[in-house]
Amino acid sequence: MAKAVDEIESNPTLKARVIGALKAGGTEAFKELIDHPLVNILLASIEGWQEAE
């Protein structure tokens, strides 16, 4: 999961798309889509990005 966070952080276009998708679909939909136990770590990182913008 850390690798996914690093990959998203290093790609501004992908980062913007992920944030946009979460805003449109919500975090619960994202959790269901990913269905991985570490998804909460990824979501915490993404929420931090949203606050930074």
C-alpha positions in Angstrom: 0.0 0.0 0.0 2.9 2.4 0.7 4.1 1.8 -2.9 0.6 2.9 -4.1 0.8 6.1 -2.0 4.3 6.9 -3.3 3.2 6.3 -6.9 0.1 8.5 -6.5 2.2 11.3 -4.8 4.8 11.2 -7.6 2.1 11.7 -10.3 0.2 15.0 -9.9 -2.3 14.1 -12.6 -3.1 10.7 -11.0 -3.3 12.4 -7.5 -5.8 14.9 -8.8 -7.9 12.2 -10.4 -7.9 10.1 -7.2 -9.0 13.1 -5.1 -11.7 13.9 -7.7 -13.0 10.4 -7.7 -13.2 10.3 -3.9 -15.0 13.6 -3.9 -17.5 12.3 -6.5 -18.0 8.8 -5.1 -17.2 9.1 -1.5 -14.8 7.1 0.7 -17.2 4.3 1.3 -17.5 3.6 -2.4 -13.7 3.7 -2.7 -13.3 1.2 0.2 -15.7 -1.2 -1.5 -13.9 -0.8 -4.8 -10.5 -1.5 -3.4 -11.5 -4.2 -0.8 -8.1 -4.4 0.8 -7.3 -4.3 4.6 -4.8 -1.5 4.2 -7.2 0.8 2.3 -7.7 2.9 5.4 -4.0 3.9 5.3 -4.4 5.0 1.7 -7.5 6.9 2.5 -5.8 8.7 5.4 -3.0 9.8 3.0 -5.5 11.0 0.4 -7.5 12.9 3.1 -4.2 14.6 4.0 -3.7 15.6 0.4 -7.2 17.1 0.3 -6.5 19.2 3.4 -3.2 20.4 1.9 -4.9 21.8 -1.2 
